[in-house]
Amino acid sequence: MKTIPKAESQKIPFQVFENSIPNEGKWEWIDGELLFSDEEMRKVILMLVSQIGLKKMIEIFPHESRDELERLFKG
């Protein structure tokens, strides 16, 4: 099951939750970094953004982050 964030929040099916949380929900952190692979991090981020929706994600970002996103999209 693919997780695709949309503008508005979505309910997260249990299967997506179960497949998105690495290490049985035990998060490890060392020297300022979460010990997730890139793929594990991608799954967690997509699940969380799907839960709150893209609009809300942008609303909660600091202005500096919004400006940075705008620059990235404009290329």
N, C-alpha and C positions, 0 to 999 in steps of 0.2 A: 504494500500500500504506500503510495507516494504522498509525501507531505508537501503541499504547495500553499504557502501563505497567500492570503487574499487581503483586500482592503479592510474588510470587517473581520471581527473575531470569529473563530470556528471552534466547535467542540472537538476535542481530541479523542478519537477512538482508543479503547484500551490497548489494542494491538499496536498502534502507533506509539503510545506512551511506553509500552513494554519494550519495543524495539529501539526507542530513542534514548533510553537512559542506560549509560554504560555501567559496568561493574556492579550490577544489581543495586543501583542507586547510591553506591558509595563513591563519593567524589574525592579525588586525591589532589592535593595542592602542595607544591614544593617550590620555594624561591619565586613566588609570584606567578606561577604557571599551573593551570589545571593539567593533570596528566591524562589527557584524552588524545586519541589519534585525530587527525584532521577529519576523518569520516565520522567519528563519534561526536566531535564538536559540531559538525554540520547538521547531524540528526537532532541534537539537542536544540540548536539555534532555530532550525526550521520548525520544530515542534512548538517552542516558546513563542516565536513570532506568529505562528498560526493561531495560537491561543489568544493573543491580544490583538492581532490584526496589524496590518502595515500602517494604517492611519495612526493608531495609538502608539506604535513603536516610534514613528516620526515625532509625534507630540511629546513623548517623554525624553527624546534626545535633547542634549544641550544645543544651543544655537550653533556653537562651533562645529558640532557633529553634523547638523543639518547643512551648514555651509559646505562642509567637506563632501558630503554626499552629492550636493548639487554640482560641485566642481567635478566629481568623479563621473556623474551622469553626462555632463556636458563634454567630457573627454578632453 
